[in-house]
Amino acid sequence: MHIKRIQLENIKSHREATFDFERGTTAISGENGAGKTTLIEAAAWVLFDVLDYKKDDFVSRGAKKGNARVTIESGLDEREYVIYRDTGTGYYVYDPQLETRIAEKKEDVSRFLRKHLAVEPGTDLEMLYKHAIGVPQGTFTAIFLATAAERKRTFDVLLKVEEYRRGAEELIKTQRFVESRIGEINSKASRFEGELARAEAVAEELAATEALLGELKHQIDDLRRKEEGVKKRVAEFEEAKNRYEKAAKEQETAETERSRAELILKQAEAEFERARESAARLDDVREDSAKHTAALKRLAELERARGIRDGLMAQLAKVEAAEASIRIEERHTRAEIESIENAHRELSELRPKAEEQSGFEKELAAAREELSGLRAISKQVEAAEERLRRLRDSFTNAKNELDKARAEAAGAENAAALEARDAEITAELARLNAELERDEKFQAEIKNGLCPILSEKCLNLKPGQTLDGFLVDQFAELRSSMDRLSRERTELRAGLTKAKAAERFAVQVPTLERRFEEVKEEGVRLRGEHDELKSKLEQLPAAEAKVIEIEARLDQLSDPRSRIRPLEALLAREAEVRARITEIEKNTERLESERKLLVEQLDDFLKLDDDLKSVAAERDATGDAYRTFITFEQAAKDLPRLESVFRDATVELEKIAERSAAALMAFEEADRAYDREAHKAAGEELGSTQREIAAADVRLETADKRLAALRAESERLAAIRKELSAELQERERHEKILETTVFIRDTLKEAAPLVARNYVFHVSAEANRIFREVGGNAERTLRWGEDYGIYVEEGGHERPFVSLSGGEQMAAALAVRLALLKQLSDIRIAFFDEPTTNMDAERRENLAMQIGQITHFDQLFVISHDDTFEGYLDHEIRVER
C-alpha cells in the first residue's frame, strides 16, 4: 500500500490544501509553523486513529469543522480508495471506481484499514504507529535509552507477547466456570438420585388408589338408585302442599277483595253526598262570581292601556334627554368656532417669526457642526500627545536594547569552531573509552603473563617488562589522555555556551536596528500631525461664542413653529365644525316636533289611573264569591256520574261476597288432604341420602385427584431419570473441556517468552541488514537483545546503545523500527518528523544519505525545516505558510 494524496480542509494552518505523493523517499520541508507535521498527523488520524490532542485543537482557528481525505493504493487489490474523516462524526471509505461508500462508521472503516494495511489481528495500531511507523518528533531514540523495564512494557505490547499472558489469565475464568459447572451437575445429580429413591413407594400407592376408586364408583351407583325412589314420594307430597298453598292464597285474595269492595262503596257514597251539597251552594254565589270575571277582563284592558302610556312616556323622556345633550354639544361647537376665528388672527402674526426661526436653526446647525469638528480635533491632539509620550519611551527602550545586543553579540563568530572542536573531543573520548574497556577485558584474560591468544610470552615487551605491567602503563596513558580531553571539553563548553548566547544576540541586532529606525521615523511623523492639529484648534473659542449667540436669539422667538402646528390643526377642522353646527340645528328642530306629538298622545290617558283603582276595588269585593263558585262548580257537575258509581259499587260488593264463600270451602278441603308430618319425614330421608352421595363424591374426587397426582409424580420421576442420564453425559463433556483448558493455559504461559525470543531474533536479523545497508559497513553488526536493548559489535567489541554517537544511535534506532514494521505488518510506509533535531551539519547530511539508501519500503516521508535532505531523496515537497 502507498499514499497517493492528502487533502486538508480547515485543518490547523491549512484552510484548503492538496499534496500528491509518489513511491520512494519524499522530503517535506518548509518553515516552522508552515504545517509540515500536520500532514503526518492527518495521515495518522485517518489511517491509524492516532491524534495526540483534542479534535477541536485540530481545526483551523475560526472554523467549526475540518476534514482530511487520504487517497491510498491498496496492496491487496491494487485499487485506489479515499478515506474521509472530519472532526464531527464523519468517517468513511469511498471507492472512486464504484462511486460509492463501501464502509461507514468507525468500526467498519477500522476493519477495512486493518485488512488493506495487512496488519495481524490483535495488533495495537496506536503502539505500532508510535513506535514503528510515525515516531513522534524528538522521541526517535528515546525508548532505546530508557530502562529495561520501560522497554519491556512498551515492546511486549507491540509484539503482542502480553496477549499470551493475558490469554492465560483470561482462561482462569474459563477453567473456574467449567469447574463450577461440574460442581453444579454433581449437586443436581445427587438431588435427582435422592428423589428417585421414592419411585417404588409411588408405584405401590398408585395401584392401591386405582382399586379404591372402583369401590367408590359402585357405592355411589347404589345410593343414586335409592335417591330416585325417595324423590318420587317427596314430589307427591310437594304437589299436595302446592294445592293447599294455592287454596289458602285464593281464600286470602277473595277476603281482601271483599274488604276493598266495602271500602270503595263507602267512598262512593261519601262523594255522592258532597256533590249534592255543592250543587245547593253554587246558586247562592253565581251573580257575584260573574261580576268578578267581568272586572278581571276590564283590568286586563286597562293594563294594556297603561303599557302603551308608559311606552309613550319613556319615548318622551328619551327625546327630552336628546334635546338636553344636543344643546350641550351646540355650546361646545360654538366655542370651537370662536377658537378657530382667534387662530386665524394668531397665525398671521406667527408665520413671519417661524421663517426667522428656520434661518436661525440653519445657522445654528452649521455652527454646531463646526464646533463638533474642532472638539474632535482637541481629542485628536490629546491622543497624539499620548502616542508621542509612548513613542519616546519606545525610542529609549529600543536604543537600550540595541546597545545591549551589540555589546552581547561579541564573540558569536567563534561558535561554529568551538562546536566542531567539541564534537572532535567527544568522538576521541568515546574511542579512548572503548580502547580502555577492551584492554581491561584483555587484562582479565591474561594467565601467568602469557598472551591469551598464542599462549606464550608477548614479543613486544621490553626487557624486564611483564605483560601485566605493560597493560598498566597503557591504562595510565589512556586515562591521562581522557582526563586532559575532559578538562579541555569542560573549558570549551563554557566558551561554547557564551558563544551560543552571543549568537542569539547577534541574530537580534539587525531586527533591533530596523525597529530603532522605525520608531524614529514614526516620532517625526507624529510630531508633524500634532502641530497641524494644534493650529486648527485655535478657532475653537470663536465657534463656541457663535453657537451661544444663535441659541439666545432662538430663545427670544419662543419656538413659533411649534405654536403654529396646533393652530393649523385647529383650522383644518373649521369646515367640519361649521357642518356640525348646521347638523345640530336640524336635529334640535326634529326633536322639538317629536316631543310635541308625544305630549298630545299622552292626553288620551289622563283618567287611566282612576279607572284602574275603581275596577280593582270591584275585583277585590267579589273575590270570595268567585273562589267559592270555582270550588263547588266541578263537584256539582260530577253529581250524575257519582250517583252511577255508587250504584255500581253496591252490586260489585254482592258478587265478591259470593266468591269469598266458595274460596273458603276449597281451602278447608285442601287442608284435610295434605299430611305435613309425612312430607317432613320423606324430605329428611332424601336429605340423608343426598349427603351420603355427596360424601361418596368427595371421597371419589379426592381419590381421583390423588391418582392424577401419583401418575404425574410417576411421569416426573421418569423425566428425572432421563435428565439424570443427560447430566451425567454433560459432566463427562465438561471434564474433557476442563482438561483441554488447563492444557491450553499452561501452553500459553510457556509460549510467551518463546514468542518474544522468536520476534526478537527475526527483528534483530532484519535490523542488522538495514543497519549495514544504511551505514555502508558490513563489518559492524547490530543486535537487538532479549531485553529490547540495541547493541553494536565491531572488531570483536560490543557497545551498548547509550555509548553510541548521536548519528550511530539514530541509524540503529531507524534500523530496528523499520525491521519491527516489516515483521509486524505488510505496511511499507514510515514517517520521520525532524529526525535531524540537535544534530550538526555533518551528522544531518550523513543521516540524509543513510535514509536515501533504505530499500524494501514503498514510501518513506522525512519532515525537515531546512534543506538537509535536498538531493538525497527521490522527491521533494515544499510546504508554504
Secondary structure, 3 states (H helix, E strand, C coil): CEEEEEEEEEECCEEEEEEECCCEEEEEECCCCCCHHHHHHHHHHHHHCCCCCCHHHHECCCCCCCEEEEEEECCCCCCEEEEEEECCCCEEEEECCCCEEEEEHHHHHHHHHHHHHCECCCCCHHHHHHHHHEECCCCCCHHHHCCHHHHHHHHHHHCCHHHHHHHHHHHHHHHHHHHHHHHHHHHHHHHHHHHHCCHHHHHHHHHHHHHHHHHHHHHHHHHHHHHHHHHHHHHHHHHHHHHHHHHHHHHHHHHHHHHHHHHHHHHHHHHHHHHHHHHHHHCCCHHHHHHHHHHHHHHHHHHHHHHHHHHHHHHHHHHHHHHHHHHHHHHHHHHHHHHHHHHHHHHHHHHHHHHHHHHHHHHHHHHHHHHHHHHHHHHHHHHHHHHHHHHHHHHHHHHHHHHHHHHHCCCHHHHHHHHHHHHHHHHHHHHHHHHHHHHHHHHHHCECCECCCCCCCCCCCCCCCCHHHHHHHHHHHHHHHHHHHHHHHHHHHHHHHHHHHHHHHHHHHHHHHHHHHHHHHHHHHHHHHHHHHHHHHCCHHHHHHHHHHHHHHHHHHCCHHHHHHHHHHHHHCHHHHHHHHHHHHHHHHHHHHHHHHHHHHHHHHCCHHHHHHHHHHHHHHCHHHHHHHHHHHHHHHCHHHHHHHHHHHHHHHHHHHHHHHHHHHHHHHHHHHCCHHHHHHHHHHHHHHHHHHHHHHHHHHHHHHHHHHHHHHHHHHHHHHHHHHHHHHHHHHHHHHHHHHHHHHHHHHHHHHHHHHHHHHHHHHHHHHHHHHHHCCCCCEEEECCCCCEEEEECCEEEEHHHCCHHHHHHHHHHHHHHHHHHHECCCEEEEECCCCCCCHHHHHHHHHHHHCCCCCCEEEEEECCCCCCCCCCEEEECCC
